[in-house]
Amino acid sequence: MVWYLVPDEEGTGDGGHVGFLDPTPRNLRRFSDCDPPLYDALGEIVEDDDRSVRAVRERGVLPRGRAFYEASLSFASMPGIGREAKERRLERRKAWAWDALAASRGCDLVFADPDNGLEVEGKKPHTKRGPKHAYFDELRPYLDRGQSLVVFQSRDRTSVEHQMQERLSQVHDQLGRMFALFHRPYAGRSFFVVPSEAHWQTLYEGVVRLARHRCWSEQFTLYGPEGPE
């Protein structure tokens, strides 16, 4: 788990989608029935007001033995104007990316979780909002050493189909053969999966089963090599 942690922002509404944890009959059927231990673990974190990456790591949200990289990526204390400031910020970001690579060495699968998702045109990695995005040159080294990659992507203001097709093409061109899962509830989120050759069949068969599962199928759409299911 490579968390692109940035400072908390007040007044944005980020992280507000926790209504699915209200134990209503609909939520229990739609969400809890998919994975009761996961649902309960998330509910306890929210109830205890302990919402943090540390809590995810320590409180059984994910199976034990997972590697976490949770160093903050922020330029808050650094100058932002001028060539030297830009170079210092890029050096800091490069060091952060190399530390993330070191922390995930030996892992078969790396999940990169940027705040907003993949890089977008006009947002440079050294700018104030740059840390909210994962850049392709930071992601390729995982693939180069034979690891598989999953990258989080938030919904933009275009239609789902437009964003998914545009991003699928972009990720394919930049990182290689891949597929994606679109999570439909609330604002919608995507997960782009770029498997290594060694993991391709296992990962693709796994997401196909998830997308066809009696419970998870209500939430996920698979955008495979041949389009959505």
Backbone bond lengths (Angstrom), bond angles and torsions (degrees), N, CA, C in turn:
res aa  C-N    CA-C-N  psi(-1)  N-CA   C-N-CA  omega(-1)  CA-C   N-CA-C  phi
1 M - - - 1.461 - - 1.524 108.23 -
2 V 1.313 116.39 112.89 1.458 121.47 176.07 1.524 107.41 -106.23
3 W 1.319 115.98 102.82 1.457 121.91 -177.45 1.527 109.27 -89.97
4 Y 1.293 116.68 122.59 1.461 121.24 174.09 1.533 107.53 -85.69
5 L 1.319 116.28 75.21 1.456 120.37 -173.77 1.519 110.93 -76.35
6 V 1.320 115.43 132.20 1.460 122.62 176.20 1.529 107.94 -126.49
7 P 1.333 118.27 160.61 1.469 120.20 179.82 1.518 111.86 -58.49
8 D 1.338 116.43 148.28 1.459 121.31 176.70 1.521 110.04 -61.04
9 E 1.334 115.17 143.42 1.457 121.30 178.48 1.520 109.11 -117.96
10 E 1.314 116.28 123.95 1.457 120.78 -179.77 1.525 110.58 -81.32
11 G 1.327 115.88 143.28 1.454 120.98 171.60 1.506 116.10 80.49
12 T 1.329 118.11 8.57 1.460 119.71 -179.20 1.520 112.54 -92.15
13 G 1.322 117.30 -19.37 1.460 119.94 -175.52 1.505 113.94 81.81
14 D 1.339 117.56 -0.67 1.464 120.36 179.64 1.529 109.81 -61.91
15 G 1.316 115.10 139.41 1.457 119.58 179.02 1.514 113.97 79.96
16 G 1.321 116.71 11.94 1.458 119.25 -176.42 1.510 115.52 -85.40
17 H 1.323 117.45 -7.15 1.466 120.36 -176.03 1.526 110.30 -86.09
18 V 1.332 116.04 77.09 1.472 120.30 178.80 1.534 111.28 -120.19
19 G 1.324 116.08 8.22 1.457 118.88 -179.77 1.515 113.70 -63.48
20 F 1.335 116.82 -21.52 1.464 119.92 179.76 1.521 111.83 -66.01
21 L 1.346 117.12 -14.61 1.465 121.07 178.97 1.527 112.83 -87.71
22 D 1.326 118.10 -7.06 1.463 119.70 173.67 1.524 108.32 -65.61
23 P 1.338 118.15 125.95 1.477 120.12 -172.46 1.520 113.96 -77.04
24 T 1.320 116.38 55.90 1.461 120.63 175.50 1.525 108.63 -81.71
25 P 1.327 117.59 157.32 1.476 118.79 177.59 1.522 112.78 -54.83
26 R 1.338 117.63 -39.31 1.463 120.08 -179.93 1.520 110.96 -65.78
27 N 1.335 118.15 -44.34 1.456 120.75 179.73 1.524 111.99 -65.40
28 L 1.323 116.11 -39.36 1.464 119.04 179.97 1.522 110.74 -64.28
29 R 1.341 115.86 -38.52 1.464 118.52 178.56 1.518 111.23 -72.64
30 R 1.336 116.34 -43.66 1.462 120.67 -171.80 1.529 113.00 -78.84
31 F 1.331 116.85 -34.27 1.458 119.99 -173.81 1.527 113.15 -116.20
32 S 1.317 117.44 -54.44 1.463 119.65 -175.62 1.520 112.14 -60.96
33 D 1.331 117.42 -40.23 1.466 120.21 -177.40 1.526 112.63 -63.15
34 C 1.339 117.33 -21.78 1.467 119.64 179.39 1.519 111.77 -69.48
35 D 1.328 116.46 -38.78 1.468 121.25 -177.39 1.524 108.22 -160.96
36 P 1.350 118.36 82.57 1.472 120.62 -175.56 1.525 114.43 -54.82
37 P 1.348 121.38 -45.48 1.471 119.16 179.68 1.528 113.12 -61.04
38 L 1.332 117.13 -40.51 1.458 120.49 177.93 1.526 110.62 -64.32
39 Y 1.310 116.79 -45.82 1.458 121.56 -179.73 1.530 110.90 -59.66
40 D 1.318 116.74 -44.46 1.471 120.84 -179.17 1.521 111.27 -67.00
41 A 1.326 117.02 -39.86 1.470 120.23 -179.55 1.530 110.72 -64.45
42 L 1.317 117.20 -42.73 1.462 120.47 177.85 1.526 110.81 -65.71
43 G 1.326 116.39 -39.72 1.454 120.35 179.03 1.521 112.52 -62.26
44 E 1.319 117.09 -39.80 1.461 120.45 179.03 1.525 111.43 -66.53
45 I 1.322 116.98 -38.52 1.473 120.51 178.37 1.522 110.60 -62.05
46 V 1.338 117.59 -46.16 1.457 121.05 -179.74 1.524 110.63 -67.57
47 E 1.320 117.09 -42.53 1.465 120.71 -179.29 1.523 111.42 -62.48
48 D 1.333 116.39 -36.51 1.467 120.91 -179.47 1.521 112.81 -85.15
49 D 1.323 117.44 2.18 1.463 122.22 -177.37 1.528 110.70 52.96
50 D 1.326 114.43 47.58 1.468 121.52 -176.82 1.528 109.46 -122.40
51 R 1.319 116.20 44.67 1.465 120.82 -173.31 1.530 109.81 -81.45
52 S 1.305 115.28 103.10 1.465 120.85 -177.99 1.519 108.82 -160.35
53 V 1.332 115.21 162.95 1.453 119.92 174.43 1.523 110.14 -63.79
54 R 1.317 116.25 -36.91 1.463 119.44 178.07 1.527 110.40 -57.83
55 A 1.338 116.76 -42.59 1.459 119.94 -179.95 1.524 111.20 -64.25
56 V 1.330 116.87 -40.08 1.473 120.01 176.85 1.524 109.93 -59.93
57 R 1.321 116.26 -40.76 1.467 120.83 -178.61 1.520 111.71 -70.41
58 E 1.317 117.97 -38.53 1.463 121.19 -169.83 1.525 114.26 -94.22
59 R 1.327 118.37 -19.80 1.463 119.30 -167.32 1.526 113.72 -110.78
60 G 1.310 117.38 25.62 1.452 120.32 168.88 1.500 116.10 77.25
61 V 1.337 118.07 19.65 1.454 119.35 176.83 1.527 110.28 -66.21
62 L 1.327 116.24 -40.34 1.462 122.02 178.02 1.521 109.20 -115.75
63 P 1.328 117.66 155.92 1.466 119.83 178.03 1.524 111.52 -57.74
64 R 1.298 116.01 150.75 1.460 121.11 -179.64 1.520 110.96 -64.46
65 G 1.322 115.28 155.93 1.450 120.32 177.34 1.510 114.30 94.62
66 R 1.330 116.89 0.39 1.456 119.43 178.33 1.523 110.06 -79.50
67 A 1.326 116.84 142.60 1.461 121.40 176.92 1.528 109.00 -90.28
68 F 1.330 116.31 136.09 1.449 121.94 -179.65 1.530 109.72 -118.86
69 Y 1.319 116.41 134.97 1.465 120.91 168.60 1.519 106.63 -118.89
70 E 1.316 116.33 113.61 1.455 120.58 -171.23 1.526 112.96 -131.87
71 A 1.330 117.11 28.14 1.463 120.31 173.85 1.523 109.61 -69.96
72 S 1.314 116.57 139.09 1.450 121.19 -178.64 1.532 110.58 -67.27
73 L 1.326 115.58 141.11 1.457 122.22 173.99 1.519 107.26 -114.54
74 S 1.310 116.67 100.75 1.461 121.07 -175.06 1.520 109.89 -151.76
75 F 1.324 114.76 147.66 1.467 121.04 175.37 1.527 110.51 -112.11
76 A 1.331 116.64 20.44 1.463 121.03 -171.20 1.525 112.69 -56.99
77 S 1.318 118.28 -35.59 1.465 120.94 -175.82 1.520 113.21 -96.93
78 M 1.331 117.08 9.28 1.455 120.58 -174.28 1.525 111.67 -110.33
79 P 1.334 117.46 148.18 1.470 119.91 175.01 1.521 110.49 -58.78
80 G 1.343 116.05 150.40 1.456 119.43 -176.57 1.507 115.14 -119.95
81 I 1.320 118.02 0.18 1.452 120.66 -175.03 1.528 109.96 -120.11
82 G 1.325 115.47 134.73 1.451 120.22 175.26 1.513 113.24 103.75
83 R 1.312 114.52 161.75 1.458 120.94 -176.86 1.524 112.07 -62.74
84 E 1.331 116.78 -42.93 1.468 119.56 -179.21 1.519 111.48 -64.04
85 A 1.320 116.86 -40.08 1.457 120.65 177.83 1.524 111.10 -61.64
86 K 1.332 116.35 -43.24 1.458 120.53 177.57 1.519 111.17 -60.38
87 E 1.320 117.74 -46.39 1.456 121.46 -179.03 1.522 111.45 -63.04
88 R 1.324 117.80 -40.20 1.469 121.10 179.54 1.525 110.86 -65.72
89 R 1.318 116.47 -39.93 1.463 120.00 178.48 1.528 110.98 -66.35
90 L 1.307 116.92 -42.18 1.457 120.12 178.31 1.521 111.36 -64.99
91 E 1.330 117.59 -37.65 1.460 121.17 176.98 1.529 110.40 -63.86
92 R 1.332 116.12 -41.89 1.465 119.70 178.75 1.523 110.63 -63.26
93 R 1.320 115.64 -43.22 1.464 118.98 -179.50 1.520 111.15 -66.22
94 K 1.325 117.39 -40.15 1.458 120.87 178.29 1.522 110.86 -61.91
95 A 1.337 117.40 -41.91 1.468 121.32 178.26 1.522 110.40 -63.47
96 W 1.344 116.53 -41.00 1.468 120.66 177.79 1.525 110.16 -61.04
97 A 1.326 117.01 -44.59 1.465 121.19 -178.50 1.530 111.40 -64.74
98 W 1.326 117.13 -39.68 1.465 119.90 178.51 1.526 111.16 -67.28
99 D 1.318 117.50 -36.78 1.468 120.56 176.86 1.533 110.43 -65.60
100 A 1.331 116.49 -37.27 1.468 119.94 176.93 1.523 110.72 -63.92
101 L 1.324 116.71 -40.59 1.458 120.67 176.50 1.524 111.09 -61.34
102 A 1.315 116.12 -43.69 1.462 119.91 -179.78 1.523 111.31 -64.31
103 A 1.327 117.05 -39.71 1.460 120.94 -178.31 1.521 112.56 -67.69
104 S 1.333 116.98 -25.39 1.468 120.92 -176.89 1.520 113.03 -103.17
105 R 1.306 116.59 8.63 1.463 119.48 178.89 1.536 109.69 -61.32
106 G 1.326 116.08 135.00 1.455 120.37 179.27 1.517 114.23 90.59
107 C 1.339 117.70 -8.27 1.467 121.11 178.43 1.533 109.51 -85.21
108 D 1.314 116.84 140.16 1.464 120.15 177.95 1.517 111.91 -74.48
109 L 1.323 115.90 -37.68 1.461 122.10 -173.36 1.520 109.29 -127.78
110 V 1.336 116.73 130.61 1.459 122.11 178.87 1.522 108.77 -116.96
111 F 1.331 116.00 126.31 1.457 121.88 176.32 1.516 108.40 -104.31
112 A 1.330 117.30 113.85 1.458 122.81 177.43 1.529 108.41 -95.47
113 D 1.333 115.94 125.27 1.459 120.43 -173.56 1.525 111.34 -122.11
114 P 1.343 117.28 75.06 1.467 119.76 174.44 1.520 110.55 -72.02
115 D 1.310 116.50 154.40 1.453 121.66 -176.00 1.527 111.67 -59.35
116 N 1.331 116.99 -43.82 1.462 120.94 -178.32 1.515 113.65 -106.96
117 G 1.324 117.39 -30.86 1.455 119.73 -179.38 1.516 112.02 132.39
118 L 1.306 115.33 -152.08 1.450 121.72 -176.74 1.528 111.89 -71.89
119 E 1.311 114.69 162.34 1.456 120.86 -178.90 1.523 111.50 -56.86
120 V 1.326 114.44 149.14 1.460 121.03 176.76 1.521 108.40 -128.75
121 E 1.310 115.09 153.45 1.457 120.29 -178.36 1.524 110.61 -60.73
122 G 1.313 115.78 133.35 1.456 120.86 176.85 1.507 114.75 94.48
123 K 1.339 117.96 -12.65 1.459 120.42 177.95 1.529 108.42 -107.61
124 K 1.307 116.42 103.77 1.447 122.57 -176.30 1.529 110.28 -82.02
125 P 1.329 117.33 152.30 1.467 120.04 -175.05 1.520 114.84 -64.47
126 H 1.342 118.01 -20.53 1.466 120.31 -177.58 1.524 112.76 -94.35
127 T 1.326 118.53 -4.15 1.456 120.64 -177.15 1.531 111.16 -79.99
128 K 1.326 116.04 172.98 1.462 121.37 -175.93 1.527 112.42 -55.75
129 R 1.325 117.20 -41.37 1.459 121.39 -177.31 1.524 112.70 -95.18
130 G 1.332 116.76 0.55 1.458 120.41 178.25 1.516 114.14 -56.02
131 P 1.351 119.74 -41.20 1.463 120.10 -179.85 1.523 115.07 -62.57
132 K 1.327 117.15 -12.94 1.462 119.60 178.04 1.525 112.74 -79.33
133 H 1.334 116.69 -3.08 1.453 121.12 -176.16 1.526 110.74 -125.91
134 A 1.331 115.22 147.36 1.467 122.01 171.51 1.527 107.57 -96.19
135 Y 1.318 116.34 132.68 1.457 121.51 -176.96 1.528 109.68 -103.78
136 F 1.318 115.13 145.58 1.454 120.19 -172.91 1.525 112.94 -58.75
137 D 1.339 116.98 -35.18 1.465 117.85 -179.58 1.522 112.32 -69.55
138 E 1.337 117.82 -17.06 1.465 121.66 174.04 1.525 111.85 -84.12
139 L 1.326 116.48 -23.63 1.463 121.29 -174.84 1.529 112.52 -91.78
140 R 1.319 117.43 -30.86 1.471 119.73 -176.59 1.520 113.72 -58.42
141 P 1.342 120.45 -37.90 1.470 118.80 -178.27 1.526 114.32 -58.58
142 Y 1.333 117.92 -29.79 1.468 119.31 176.53 1.524 110.01 -64.34
143 L 1.308 116.08 -44.80 1.459 120.55 179.62 1.526 111.27 -67.71
144 D 1.328 115.87 -37.19 1.462 119.90 -178.65 1.526 112.52 -62.36
145 R 1.318 117.30 -28.05 1.459 118.64 179.17 1.535 112.21 -99.95
146 G 1.333 116.40 18.72 1.452 121.39 170.14 1.506 116.13 88.42
147 Q 1.334 118.04 11.05 1.454 120.45 178.02 1.525 110.65 -89.47
148 S 1.314 115.39 155.75 1.459 120.81 172.26 1.520 108.58 -94.01
149 L 1.324 115.98 157.78 1.456 121.10 -169.65 1.521 110.51 -133.99
150 V 1.322 116.53 137.20 1.458 123.21 169.53 1.528 106.86 -124.50
151 V 1.336 116.46 131.86 1.461 120.40 -177.91 1.529 109.44 -126.23
152 F 1.324 115.32 130.94 1.462 121.94 178.03 1.524 110.79 -77.52
153 Q 1.341 116.14 144.21 1.460 121.30 176.88 1.524 109.27 -141.29
154 S 1.335 117.14 124.87 1.455 119.79 175.86 1.534 110.23 -81.37
155 R 1.297 116.09 164.96 1.469 122.70 -179.34 1.522 109.73 -75.67
156 D 1.324 117.33 137.48 1.458 119.63 173.41 1.529 109.05 -98.65
157 R 1.323 117.60 -166.58 1.466 120.98 -173.34 1.521 113.50 -90.78
158 T 1.321 117.30 1.02 1.456 120.13 175.84 1.521 109.46 -87.42
159 S 1.321 117.15 178.43 1.456 120.52 177.56 1.530 110.03 -68.48
160 V 1.314 115.89 157.63 1.459 120.30 179.51 1.523 110.66 -58.65
161 E 1.336 116.39 -47.51 1.462 119.47 -177.29 1.517 111.64 -62.84
162 H 1.328 116.94 -39.65 1.465 119.82 179.27 1.523 110.45 -64.26
163 Q 1.330 116.25 -48.37 1.462 118.84 -179.15 1.518 111.85 -63.28
164 M 1.332 116.93 -44.15 1.457 119.53 -176.53 1.527 110.71 -64.92
165 Q 1.303 117.90 -45.81 1.467 119.51 -178.94 1.525 111.58 -65.86
166 E 1.329 116.32 -38.86 1.467 119.90 178.87 1.521 110.90 -65.58
167 R 1.328 116.25 -45.61 1.459 120.08 -178.88 1.527 112.05 -70.42
168 L 1.318 117.06 -38.32 1.462 119.42 177.54 1.518 110.98 -58.45
169 S 1.326 116.11 -44.45 1.451 120.34 178.97 1.529 110.98 -64.93
170 Q 1.318 116.41 -43.11 1.460 121.03 -178.74 1.521 111.44 -64.42
171 V 1.324 116.84 -48.15 1.466 120.53 -178.67 1.525 110.34 -64.82
172 H 1.311 117.26 -40.55 1.463 120.58 177.60 1.525 110.89 -59.58
173 D 1.327 116.01 -45.09 1.461 120.05 -179.00 1.521 112.21 -66.60
174 Q 1.321 116.76 -36.58 1.463 120.84 -174.07 1.528 113.47 -88.25
175 L 1.343 117.07 -33.73 1.464 120.20 -171.60 1.518 114.42 -121.41
176 G 1.343 117.77 -20.86 1.454 118.93 178.25 1.519 113.20 118.16
177 R 1.315 115.52 -171.59 1.466 122.62 -175.63 1.520 110.83 -59.74
178 M 1.327 117.12 135.23 1.446 119.37 -172.18 1.523 110.84 -161.05
179 F 1.333 115.80 178.89 1.456 123.33 172.47 1.524 106.69 -150.80
180 A 1.327 116.82 177.15 1.463 118.92 -174.29 1.518 110.67 -148.89
181 L 1.330 114.57 156.92 1.451 122.68 171.68 1.523 108.62 -117.30
182 F 1.327 116.10 130.02 1.461 120.69 174.16 1.521 108.20 -105.23
183 H 1.332 116.25 123.67 1.456 122.23 -179.77 1.526 108.31 -94.70
184 R 1.326 116.56 115.73 1.456 121.40 -167.44 1.522 115.79 -79.02
185 P 1.357 120.39 -36.30 1.476 118.72 -174.11 1.527 113.10 -57.89
186 Y 1.344 113.54 153.51 1.465 122.85 179.27 1.530 110.01 57.83
187 A 1.315 118.76 -132.73 1.457 120.40 -174.16 1.521 112.89 -78.24
188 G 1.316 118.11 -15.75 1.457 121.32 -179.28 1.512 112.20 91.44
189 R 1.307 115.74 132.62 1.460 122.62 179.44 1.519 108.69 -138.35
190 S 1.330 116.47 152.30 1.458 120.71 -179.89 1.520 110.12 -121.90
191 F 1.340 114.24 154.72 1.453 121.57 176.56 1.528 107.52 -133.78
192 F 1.328 115.50 111.07 1.462 121.24 -178.17 1.525 108.96 -92.34
193 V 1.320 115.86 124.72 1.464 122.63 -174.53 1.526 108.38 -110.77
194 V 1.332 115.83 120.61 1.466 121.71 178.12 1.528 107.41 -118.87
195 P 1.327 117.99 93.99 1.464 120.18 -175.37 1.529 112.12 -80.80
196 S 1.320 114.88 151.26 1.459 119.41 165.82 1.531 107.77 -71.84
197 E 1.309 116.62 164.01 1.459 119.65 178.16 1.523 111.20 -58.59
198 A 1.330 116.35 -37.09 1.468 120.36 -178.08 1.524 112.37 -67.26
199 H 1.337 116.92 -25.76 1.465 120.44 -174.72 1.518 113.15 -107.01
200 W 1.337 117.26 -4.04 1.467 120.07 -170.95 1.532 112.52 -54.87
201 Q 1.302 118.29 -54.47 1.459 120.89 -174.64 1.517 111.44 -63.28
202 T 1.330 117.03 -44.21 1.461 120.48 -178.49 1.523 111.40 -62.08
203 L 1.326 117.23 -46.75 1.456 120.39 -177.87 1.521 111.81 -69.66
204 Y 1.322 117.46 -41.13 1.455 118.67 -179.02 1.526 111.15 -67.23
205 E 1.312 117.67 -43.16 1.459 119.80 177.79 1.524 110.83 -62.76
206 G 1.337 116.48 -35.42 1.458 119.71 179.31 1.522 112.57 -65.58
207 V 1.327 117.70 -44.45 1.458 118.84 -179.19 1.528 111.37 -73.12
208 V 1.321 118.46 -29.02 1.462 120.37 174.15 1.529 109.71 -63.15
209 R 1.330 116.89 -44.28 1.471 119.82 177.54 1.516 110.80 -61.65
210 L 1.338 117.22 -41.50 1.461 120.21 179.75 1.529 110.43 -63.92
211 A 1.333 117.29 -45.33 1.466 121.03 -177.53 1.526 112.39 -66.94
212 R 1.330 117.83 -17.87 1.465 121.62 179.79 1.522 112.48 -107.37
213 H 1.316 117.15 -0.27 1.463 122.02 -178.85 1.529 109.43 -64.95
214 R 1.330 117.42 144.85 1.466 121.76 -176.02 1.534 112.05 -57.22
215 C 1.322 117.62 -29.40 1.463 121.42 -178.29 1.525 111.89 -99.79
216 W 1.318 116.66 -53.77 1.466 120.50 -176.43 1.520 112.64 -65.26
217 S 1.343 117.60 -24.72 1.462 119.98 -178.37 1.527 112.27 -64.13
218 E 1.345 117.85 -20.80 1.461 120.89 176.65 1.523 111.28 -72.90
219 Q 1.334 116.76 -15.96 1.454 120.00 -172.49 1.519 114.18 -112.89
220 F 1.329 118.08 -29.17 1.456 121.35 -172.19 1.521 112.34 -114.98
221 T 1.314 115.17 141.61 1.454 122.88 167.99 1.528 107.69 -116.27
222 L 1.308 116.31 128.74 1.450 121.44 178.94 1.521 110.29 -90.60
223 Y 1.310 115.89 124.47 1.450 122.26 171.44 1.520 106.50 -104.50
224 G 1.318 114.64 95.30 1.435 119.86 -175.02 1.508 112.04 -90.91
225 P 1.311 116.18 -171.91 1.466 119.72 178.17 1.523 112.80 -57.71
226 E 1.346 116.93 -20.96 1.461 120.20 -178.33 1.521 112.74 -113.70
227 G 1.330 117.14 12.92 1.463 119.68 176.75 1.504 112.77 112.51
228 P 1.360 117.83 -174.77 1.449 121.74 -174.93 1.513 112.92 -73.48
229 E 1.355 115.23 150.70 1.457 121.53 173.19 1.528 108.65 -113.76
